[in-house]
Amino acid sequence: MKHITLFLITIIFSVSSYSQGKIKEAEESLKKSKNTSSNSQTQTTYANNNSTSDGNFLTDVVGGLFVQLFAYTAYGIAIESPFETTHQASNAYLTKYPYKNTDKGNFSYNWDEDSEIFTTSISTRYIFETNRLYGNHLNADMRFFKRMGLELDYLQLWENSPNFGKNALAIYTALAKYNRVRTERFNGYWGLGAAYIDGDVDALGFTYGLGAEWFFGKPFSLECNFNQVLVNDNTVNKFNGLLNYHRKQYKFIGGYEHLKIGNVGFSNVSLGVGISL
């Protein structure tokens, strides 16, 4: 009887230790750093600079040159280098949607009947790790003025279990994008923005993203995206590796989506559809 009692107690404690669920655990890991901001104070010491004016002048000149060199290099990497201005991709136009009457992707070097100045692509993807842990990914991607873009993303997760009931978590992201690489078969972007995580976290954070799509052969394309949210001294990472099948203005999506919310990782299968407007 004593052994049976100990066995039952062990089972109860084992169940209770996992009764929180992955979503709840992820929320808790993000909340841990919410109120841990340091209160350290910095002290500034003012010194007499009259005797070192010549040295400061030289430092300012050399420092200014380094700042200009860094800014020039950063501009070339992030926006466009002087060597790229003569290439056709520098002035590439948006296409109405990929593979419309041609083998081109999102950009074309020539303006024709398939070109556009503003495009919008909307997609919805069902993601699931298990039959008890799943979600939906709704995305609106807008491109305009050849190089600029705006992406609105809504990720909703649900988790159901007989041990702890139901949990849910949603992440809202707005990303201002710059289409850095614009060729007829390959395009890449970087972006900056903000994200809001609801539920028990209830926090706003800074976000940045990187992504690319390769139109390797009609009607397919390979798409990869990475997005990181900085919130409460912690991070939320989203990575997508997707294979798209394009059919007129529609696309059918399949692939893999990895999430790391705080200390908790989620590995999901992703299936969905999209439409270009």
C-alpha positions as CSV (number, residue, x, y, z in Angstrom):
1,M,0.0,0.0,0.0
2,K,2.9,2.3,0.8
3,H,4.5,1.7,-2.6
4,I,1.2,2.4,-4.4
5,T,0.8,5.7,-2.5
6,L,4.3,6.8,-3.4
7,F,3.7,5.8,-7.1
8,L,0.4,7.9,-7.2
9,I,2.1,10.9,-5.6
10,T,4.9,10.7,-8.3
11,I,2.4,10.6,-11.1
12,I,0.5,13.6,-9.7
13,F,3.7,15.7,-9.4
14,S,4.7,14.6,-12.9
15,V,1.4,15.7,-14.4
16,S,1.4,19.0,-12.5
17,S,4.9,19.8,-13.7
18,Y,3.7,19.7,-17.3
19,S,0.3,21.2,-16.6
20,Q,1.4,24.6,-17.6
21,G,1.7,24.0,-21.4
22,K,4.2,25.3,-23.9
23,I,2.3,28.5,-24.6
24,K,1.9,29.4,-20.9
25,E,5.6,28.6,-20.4
26,A,6.6,30.8,-23.3
27,E,4.5,33.7,-21.8
28,E,6.1,33.2,-18.4
29,S,9.6,33.4,-19.9
30,L,8.8,36.7,-21.6
31,K,7.3,38.1,-18.4
32,K,10.3,37.3,-16.3
33,S,12.3,40.2,-17.6
34,K,9.4,42.7,-17.6
35,N,10.3,44.4,-14.4
36,T,14.0,43.7,-14.2
37,S,15.2,47.0,-15.8
38,S,18.3,48.3,-14.0
39,N,18.3,51.5,-12.1
40,S,22.0,52.2,-12.5
41,Q,23.0,55.9,-12.7
42,T,25.7,57.2,-14.8
43,Q,28.1,59.9,-13.7
44,T,29.5,62.5,-16.1
45,T,32.7,64.2,-15.3
46,Y,33.4,67.6,-16.9
47,A,37.0,68.5,-17.5
48,N,38.7,71.6,-18.6
49,N,39.3,71.3,-22.4
50,N,41.1,74.6,-22.9
51,S,44.6,73.0,-22.8
52,T,43.7,70.2,-25.2
53,S,41.9,72.1,-27.9
54,D,44.4,71.1,-30.6
55,G,44.1,67.4,-29.8
56,N,40.3,67.7,-29.8
57,F,40.4,69.4,-33.2
58,L,42.5,66.5,-34.7
59,T,40.3,63.9,-33.0
60,D,37.2,65.6,-34.5
61,V,38.6,65.7,-38.0
62,V,39.8,62.0,-38.0
63,G,36.6,60.9,-36.2
64,G,34.5,62.8,-38.8
65,L,36.3,61.0,-41.6
66,F,35.6,57.6,-40.1
67,V,32.0,58.5,-39.5
68,Q,31.6,59.5,-43.2
69,L,33.4,56.4,-44.3
70,F,31.1,54.2,-42.2
71,A,28.0,56.0,-43.3
72,Y,29.0,55.6,-47.0
73,T,29.7,51.8,-46.5
74,A,26.5,51.3,-44.6
75,Y,24.5,53.1,-47.2
76,G,26.0,50.9,-49.9
77,I,25.2,47.7,-48.1
78,A,21.7,48.6,-46.9
79,I,20.5,50.8,-49.8
80,E,22.6,50.6,-53.0
81,S,26.3,50.7,-53.9
82,P,27.6,52.9,-56.7
83,F,28.4,49.8,-58.8
84,E,24.7,48.8,-58.8
85,T,23.3,52.0,-60.1
86,T,24.2,51.0,-63.7
87,H,22.6,47.6,-63.5
88,Q,19.0,47.0,-64.7
89,A,18.0,45.8,-61.3
90,S,18.5,49.3,-59.9
91,N,15.4,50.5,-61.7
92,A,13.4,47.3,-61.7
93,Y,9.6,47.5,-61.8
94,L,7.0,45.5,-59.8
95,T,5.1,42.8,-61.5
96,K,1.4,42.3,-60.9
97,Y,2.1,38.8,-59.7
98,P,4.8,36.2,-60.2
99,Y,4.9,34.2,-63.5
100,K,2.2,36.2,-65.2
101,N,2.8,35.5,-68.9
102,T,6.5,35.3,-68.2
103,D,9.2,33.5,-66.2
104,K,9.7,36.5,-63.9
105,G,9.1,36.8,-60.2
106,N,8.1,39.9,-58.3
107,F,10.2,42.3,-60.4
108,S,10.8,43.0,-64.1
109,Y,13.6,45.0,-65.7
110,N,11.1,46.5,-68.3
111,W,7.8,48.2,-68.0
112,D,5.1,46.3,-69.8
113,E,1.5,45.1,-69.4
114,D,2.5,42.9,-66.5
115,S,4.0,45.8,-64.5
116,E,2.4,47.6,-61.6
117,I,3.2,50.5,-59.3
118,F,1.5,49.0,-56.2
119,T,0.9,45.3,-55.3
120,T,-0.7,43.5,-52.4
121,S,-0.3,39.9,-51.5
122,I,-2.4,38.3,-48.8
123,S,-1.8,34.8,-47.4
124,T,-3.1,32.6,-44.6
125,R,-1.3,29.6,-43.3
126,Y,-2.4,26.9,-40.9
127,I,0.5,25.8,-38.7
128,F,0.6,22.9,-36.3
129,E,3.2,21.1,-34.1
130,T,0.7,18.5,-32.8
131,N,-3.0,18.0,-32.9
132,R,-3.2,19.9,-29.6
133,L,-0.8,22.8,-30.5
134,Y,-1.7,24.7,-33.6
135,G,-2.2,28.2,-35.0
136,N,-2.9,30.5,-37.9
137,H,-0.6,32.9,-39.7
138,L,-2.3,35.8,-41.6
139,N,0.0,38.0,-43.6
140,A,-0.5,41.1,-45.8
141,D,2.5,42.1,-47.9
142,M,2.3,45.5,-49.8
143,R,4.9,46.7,-52.2
144,F,5.0,50.2,-53.8
145,F,7.4,52.7,-55.4
146,K,9.6,49.9,-56.7
147,R,11.6,49.5,-53.5
148,M,9.4,50.1,-50.5
149,G,7.0,47.8,-48.7
150,L,4.8,47.3,-45.7
151,E,4.1,44.0,-44.1
152,L,1.3,43.3,-41.6
153,D,1.5,40.0,-39.8
154,Y,-0.9,38.3,-37.3
155,L,0.1,35.0,-35.7
156,Q,-2.3,33.2,-33.4
157,L,-1.5,30.1,-31.4
158,W,-3.8,27.8,-29.5
159,E,-3.0,24.9,-27.2
160,N,-5.6,22.4,-25.9
161,S,-4.8,19.7,-23.3
162,P,-6.9,17.6,-20.8
163,N,-4.3,18.5,-18.2
164,F,-4.4,22.3,-18.3
165,G,-7.3,23.3,-20.5
166,K,-6.9,25.9,-23.3
167,N,-4.2,28.5,-23.8
168,A,-3.8,31.1,-26.5
169,L,-1.2,33.7,-27.6
170,A,-1.2,36.2,-30.4
171,I,1.6,38.3,-31.9
172,Y,0.9,41.3,-34.1
173,T,3.7,42.7,-36.3
174,A,4.1,45.7,-38.5
175,L,7.2,45.9,-40.6
176,A,8.4,48.7,-42.9
177,K,10.4,47.0,-45.7
178,Y,13.1,48.0,-48.2
179,N,13.4,45.7,-51.2
180,R,17.2,45.6,-51.3
181,V,17.7,43.0,-54.1
182,R,15.4,43.3,-57.1
183,T,16.2,40.9,-60.0
184,E,13.7,39.0,-62.2
185,R,14.4,35.7,-60.5
186,F,15.4,36.7,-57.0
187,N,14.5,39.4,-54.5
188,G,15.5,40.1,-50.9
189,Y,14.5,42.7,-48.3
190,W,15.2,44.0,-44.8
191,G,12.8,45.8,-42.6
192,L,12.2,47.6,-39.2
193,G,9.0,47.9,-37.2
194,A,7.1,47.2,-34.1
195,A,5.3,44.2,-32.6
196,Y,2.7,43.6,-29.9
197,I,2.4,40.4,-27.9
198,D,-1.0,40.0,-26.2
199,G,-2.2,37.7,-23.4
200,D,-0.4,37.7,-20.1
201,V,2.7,39.4,-21.7
202,D,0.8,42.5,-23.0
203,A,3.9,44.2,-24.2
204,L,5.1,46.2,-27.2
205,G,8.5,45.6,-28.7
206,F,10.9,46.6,-31.5
207,T,11.2,44.2,-34.5
208,Y,13.4,43.7,-37.5
209,G,13.2,41.2,-40.4
210,L,15.1,39.7,-43.3
211,G,13.7,37.7,-46.2
212,A,14.3,36.5,-49.7
213,E,12.4,34.6,-52.5
214,W,14.0,32.7,-55.4
215,F,11.9,31.9,-58.4
216,F,14.0,29.0,-59.6
217,G,11.5,27.5,-62.1
218,K,8.0,28.2,-63.2
219,P,5.6,27.7,-61.3
220,F,7.6,27.3,-58.1
221,S,9.5,29.6,-55.8
222,L,11.4,29.1,-52.5
223,E,10.9,31.7,-49.8
224,C,12.7,32.2,-46.5
225,N,11.9,34.8,-43.9
226,F,13.4,35.6,-40.4
227,N,11.8,38.0,-37.9
228,Q,13.0,38.9,-34.4
229,V,11.0,40.8,-31.8
230,L,12.9,42.4,-28.8
231,V,10.6,42.6,-25.8
232,N,11.2,42.7,-22.1
233,D,14.9,42.0,-22.5
234,N,14.0,38.8,-24.3
235,T,13.3,37.8,-27.9
236,V,10.6,36.2,-30.1
237,N,12.1,34.6,-33.2
238,K,10.1,33.5,-36.3
239,F,11.7,31.6,-39.2
240,N,9.8,30.4,-42.3
241,G,11.1,28.1,-45.0
242,L,8.3,27.8,-47.6
243,L,7.8,26.3,-51.1
244,N,5.3,28.2,-53.2
245,Y,3.3,26.9,-56.1
246,H,2.0,29.8,-58.3
247,R,-1.2,29.4,-60.3
248,K,-2.3,32.7,-61.9
249,Q,-2.7,35.2,-59.1
250,Y,-2.9,32.5,-56.5
251,K,-0.2,30.6,-54.7
252,F,-0.3,27.4,-52.6
253,I,2.1,27.2,-49.7
254,G,3.8,24.4,-47.9
255,G,6.8,24.3,-45.6
256,Y,8.3,24.7,-42.1
257,E,7.9,27.4,-39.5
258,H,10.1,27.6,-36.4
259,L,9.1,29.8,-33.5
260,K,11.1,30.5,-30.3
261,I,9.1,32.5,-27.9
262,G,11.3,33.4,-24.9
263,N,12.9,30.1,-23.9
264,V,10.3,27.9,-25.6
265,G,10.7,26.5,-29.1
266,F,7.9,25.5,-31.5
267,S,8.5,23.4,-34.7
268,N,5.5,23.6,-37.0
269,V,4.4,22.3,-40.4
270,S,2.9,25.2,-42.4
271,L,0.2,24.9,-45.1
272,G,-1.7,27.7,-46.7
273,V,-2.9,29.7,-49.7
274,G,-2.3,33.2,-50.9
275,I,-3.6,35.7,-53.5
276,S,-2.2,38.7,-55.3
277,L,-4.5,41.7,-55.6
